[in-house]
Amino acid sequence: MRLVFMMTGEISEPTFIDALSGSHEVVGLVTQPDRKVGRKQVITAPRVKELALEAGVPVIQPEVVRDVEALNQIRQWQPEVIVVMAYGQILPSELIALPSRAIINLHASLLPKYRGASCIQAAIKNGDSQTGWSVIHVVKKLDAGNVLLREPFQILEQETGGQLHDRLAVAGPSAFRKALLMLEEGEVVGEIQEEACQTYAPKLLRGCGRLDWTLSSTQLERMIRAYHPWPGTYTHLGTKRLKVFPQVQCVTGSGIPGSFLGQRGDGIEIACGSGSLILSKVQLEGSRQMSSGELIRGHSQSLQEGLK
């Protein structure tokens, strides 16, 4: 089959590499434009673009995929199947109608649970024991198409959002290959998603990671793991932002939420709405990452005032 891929995120790379070495013909890649990355704002291409060019696959990078030139180019590639994965744009009806067989989306949750961009973080934050891949038909409504298949995937104890992302990336090719086999055999209608069960996980911004100490220690511990490395979690010590890393432990202390309950080994114990958390690794704004013990030695007075 003639395949066109629409993908940008790192999670899509193993699936694209798998397709390049497979039996189907990859005739084109649509990916996001090169962007400024990092503190030095270096113009950087998506890794999938580099992989495509190395393999001789033509690439387009429209700012908006509904652009007439972009649609005409995809039409000229004559795709039988369009594969969408971590692309990052809403697709127009004209594009959805282009492939002769299907346009499918690989989504990293067990739909209808966690439609949207932060499905991986949401699964950890909410204490789920499993997530997985769903392969769905693309429709105009976000992540709402019929489900061709679901591949469940266990979430490991103490796993962070970044670690789960990387394991799911490795598992992506398996779901992709199974979906293509189904499409080779003929039209696949798929299972209608139960709208009453759908939940939404919106795109995360840096400010989403602020810790609310009135939540329980369990809720905060999950959030700290889920949001590492992006968007990260933080609180405030005095007037400075204090980044919190996922080496934390739930204990049974009590006090005013955010108050400093004392030193525990090389960590600091902070009261939550229910229970308390021991923080081990932190980074104060304008400083390097340090143990919480080091933080105590340099900022004991500010700690006595609590975290905000």
C-alpha positions as a printed Julia matrix, in Angstrom:
308×3 Matrix{Float64}:
   0.0    0.0    0.0
   1.06   3.6   -0.61
   1.49   5.35   2.74
   1.69   9.02   3.62
   2.7    9.88   7.18
   1.7   12.96   9.14
   3.82  13.12  12.29
   6.17  15.34  14.27
   6.57  14.21  17.89
   9.43  11.98  19.08
   6.95   9.26  20.02
   6.31   8.7   16.3
   9.93   8.01  15.31
  10.08   4.22  15.95
   6.85   3.72  13.98
   8.17   5.75  11.05
  11.48   3.84  11.08
   9.54   0.57  11.13
   7.49   1.67   8.12
  10.6    2.65   6.15
  11.93  -0.9    6.47
   8.54  -2.57   5.84
   6.85  -3.95   2.75
   4.65  -0.92   2.08
   5.7    2.11   0.05
   6.2    5.31   2.05
   5.52   8.02  -0.56
   5.56  11.16   1.57
   5.87  12.78   4.99
   3.98  15.8    6.28
   5.57  17.29   9.38
   5.67  20.6   11.24
   8.04  23.38  10.1
  11.52  23.62  11.6
  11.3   25.51  14.91
  13.58  27.42  17.29
  14.59  25.1   20.14
  16.35  25.6   23.48
  17.78  28.63  25.21
  19.89  29.53  22.19
  16.81  29.25  19.92
  18.57  27.13  17.32
  16.43  26.33  14.25
  15.86  22.57  14.49
  14.11  20.16  12.13
  11.82  17.4   13.44
  13.79  14.16  13.65
  11.26  12.4   11.4
  12.11  14.89   8.65
  15.76  13.89   8.84
  14.83  10.2    8.75
  12.64  10.73   5.71
  15.25  12.67   3.76
  17.89  10.03   4.55
  15.53   7.41   3.09
  14.71   9.5    0.01
  11.12  10.16   1.08
   9.75  13.58  -0.01
   8.8   15.94   2.84
   6.49  18.95   3.11
   6.22  21.21   6.18
   3.14  23.42   5.83
   2.48  25.94   8.57
  -1.19  25.03   8.15
  -2.08  21.7    6.54
  -5.31  23.06   5.01
  -3.08  25.16   2.74
  -4.01  24.51  -0.91
  -0.44  23.71  -1.97
  -0.07  21.17   0.85
  -3.34  19.46  -0.01
  -2.41  19.33  -3.69
   0.94  17.75  -2.89
  -0.63  15.07  -0.7
  -3.17  14.4   -3.47
  -0.34  13.96  -5.97
   1.24  11.32  -3.74
  -1.97   9.28  -4.23
  -2.01   7.72  -0.75
  -3.99   4.6   -0.03
  -3.54   5.11   3.71
  -2.59   8.27   5.61
  -1.09   7.58   9.04
  -1.37  10.39  11.61
   0.66  10.3   14.8
   1.55  13.21  17.14
   1.14  15.67  14.28
  -0.34  18.61  16.16
  -2.91  20.12  13.79
  -6.65  19.72  13.21
  -7.19  18.06   9.84
  -9.69  19.5    7.32
 -12.45  17.41   5.73
 -10.78  17.67   2.31
  -7.67  15.95   3.66
  -9.65  13.28   5.51
 -11.3   12.33   2.22
  -8.04  12.03   0.25
  -6.76   8.45   0.84
  -8.38   5.64  -1.13
  -8.53   3.23   1.84
  -8.33   5.04   5.17
  -6.81   7.79   7.27
  -5.87   6.46  10.69
  -4.49   7.97  13.87
  -2.26   6.23  16.44
  -3.19   7.71  19.81
  -1.4    6.91  23.1
  -4.38   6.1   25.3
  -7.18   3.55  25.5
  -9.87   5.64  23.85
 -12.38   7.03  24.61
 -10.35   7.73  27.75
  -7.98  10.68  27.4
  -8.64  12.3   24.1
  -6.25  15.2   23.57
  -2.55  16.0   23.75
  -1.56  15.07  27.34
  -2.96  11.54  27.43
   0.29   9.99  28.75
   0.6   12.41  31.65
  -3.1   12.09  32.47
  -2.86   8.31  32.89
  -0.07   8.6   35.49
  -1.57  11.63  37.24
  -4.88   9.82  37.7
  -3.26   6.67  39.07
  -4.2    4.35  36.2
  -2.59   0.91  36.14
  -2.57   0.75  32.35
  -2.72   2.82  29.21
  -1.98   1.77  25.64
  -2.27   2.49  21.94
  -5.55   3.04  20.12
  -5.68   3.06  16.32
  -8.71   5.0   15.11
 -10.26   6.31  11.92
  -9.74  10.08  11.67
 -12.88  12.22  11.77
 -13.33  15.97  12.2
 -13.97  15.69  15.94
 -10.81  15.33  18.04
  -9.81  11.68  18.64
 -13.44  10.59  18.23
 -13.27   8.16  15.28
 -14.15   4.48  15.37
 -11.48   2.32  17.0
  -9.77  -0.3   14.8
  -7.78  -1.78  17.67
  -6.51  -1.17  21.19
  -3.2   -2.43  22.57
  -3.16  -2.27  26.42
   0.13  -1.35  28.08
   1.0   -1.59  31.79
   2.17   1.49  33.66
   5.11   0.65  35.9
   5.31   1.66  39.55
   7.15   4.96  40.02
   7.19   5.55  36.24
   7.48   9.14  35.03
   5.73  10.68  32.06
   8.98  10.67  30.1
   9.7    7.02  30.83
   6.18   5.94  29.83
   6.4    8.05  26.67
   9.61   6.28  25.64
   8.23   2.79  26.31
   5.05   3.57  24.38
   7.16   4.85  21.48
   8.89   1.47  21.25
   5.51  -0.32  21.33
   3.99   1.89  18.61
   5.2   -0.16  15.6
   3.33  -3.25  16.81
  -0.03  -1.44  16.83
   0.81   0.16  13.47
   1.6   -3.16  11.77
  -1.57  -4.81  13.12
  -3.71  -1.94  11.85
  -2.17  -2.13   8.37
  -2.81  -5.88   8.21
  -6.46  -5.24   9.03
  -6.71  -2.6    6.29
  -5.02  -4.88   3.75
  -7.76  -7.43   4.28
 -10.5   -4.92   3.45
 -12.58  -2.12   4.91
 -12.54  -1.97   8.72
 -15.48  -0.1   10.24
 -14.16  -0.29  13.8
 -15.87   0.11  17.15
 -17.86   3.26  17.88
 -16.48   5.14  20.89
 -18.88   5.49  23.79
 -19.22   9.25  24.16
 -20.44   9.02  27.76
 -17.06   7.51  28.73
 -14.82  10.02  26.97
 -12.42  12.24  28.94
 -10.2   15.05  27.7
  -6.51  15.67  28.41
  -5.59  19.15  27.09
  -2.19  20.34  25.93
   0.05  21.14  28.89
   1.72  24.52  29.3
   4.61  25.31  31.61
   2.31  26.94  34.16
   0.28  23.73  34.52
   2.97  22.24  36.75
   2.41  24.44  39.82
   1.88  22.26  42.91
  -1.22  22.87  44.99
  -0.29  21.77  48.51
  -3.95  21.44  49.53
  -4.08  18.25  47.42
  -3.21  14.91  49.03
   0.37  13.65  49.04
  -0.69  10.8   46.73
  -2.15  13.21  44.18
   0.94  15.4   44.27
   3.36  12.48  43.99
   1.55  11.24  40.87
   1.55  14.72  39.36
   5.28  15.17  39.96
   6.0   11.89  38.16
   3.47  12.5   35.38
   4.81  15.97  34.54
   8.48  14.97  34.4
  10.22  16.1   32.27
   7.47  18.26  30.72
   6.08  20.62  31.84
   7.83  19.91  35.15
   6.42  20.7   38.57
   7.25  23.63  40.8
   6.3   25.58  43.87
   7.55  28.84  45.34
  10.09  29.33  48.1
   9.81  32.97  49.08
   9.78  34.91  45.81
  11.65  32.26  43.8
  10.33  29.33  41.8
  11.45  25.96  43.17
  11.43  23.08  40.69
  10.6   19.67  42.19
  11.94  16.43  40.73
  10.19  13.05  40.94
  12.27  11.52  43.72
   9.55  12.05  46.31
   7.98   9.86  48.99
   4.49   9.91  50.5
   4.43   9.8   54.31
   1.85  10.46  57.01
   2.9   13.82  58.44
   0.34  16.57  58.95
   0.26  20.32  59.13
  -0.79  23.42  57.26
  -0.53  22.59  53.52
   2.85  23.72  52.21
   4.43  24.02  55.64
   7.94  22.67  56.34
   7.74  19.75  58.78
  11.46  19.1   59.11
  14.38  17.28  57.56
  14.08  13.57  56.7
  17.51  12.19  55.82
  18.67  14.34  52.92
  15.11  15.42  52.09
  12.56  17.89  53.38
   9.07  16.95  54.55
   6.25  19.2   53.35
   2.66  19.01  54.62
  -0.09  18.37  52.08
  -3.87  18.51  52.27
  -3.69  14.89  53.4
  -0.39  13.3   54.41
   2.99  14.79  53.54
   5.73  14.52  50.93
   9.46  14.1   51.31
  11.24  15.99  48.54
  14.74  14.8   47.68
  15.85  16.74  44.58
  14.97  20.36  43.86
  16.25  23.3   41.83
  15.85  26.87  42.97
  15.34  29.47  40.27
  18.75  30.73  39.07
  20.61  27.85  40.71
  21.67  24.27  39.95
  19.83  21.09  40.89
  20.55  20.19  44.52
  19.49  17.84  47.27
  16.85  19.14  49.62
  19.41  18.91  52.41
  21.51  21.52  50.6
  18.42  23.69  50.26
  17.9   23.61  54.02
  21.43  24.78  54.69
  21.06  27.8   52.41
  17.4   28.74  52.87
  16.27  27.56  56.29
  14.48  30.82  57.12
  12.48  30.8   53.88
  11.53  27.15  54.47
  10.1   28.01  57.87
   7.67  30.29  56.03
   6.52  27.32  53.92
   6.12  26.61  50.23
   3.47  28.44  48.24
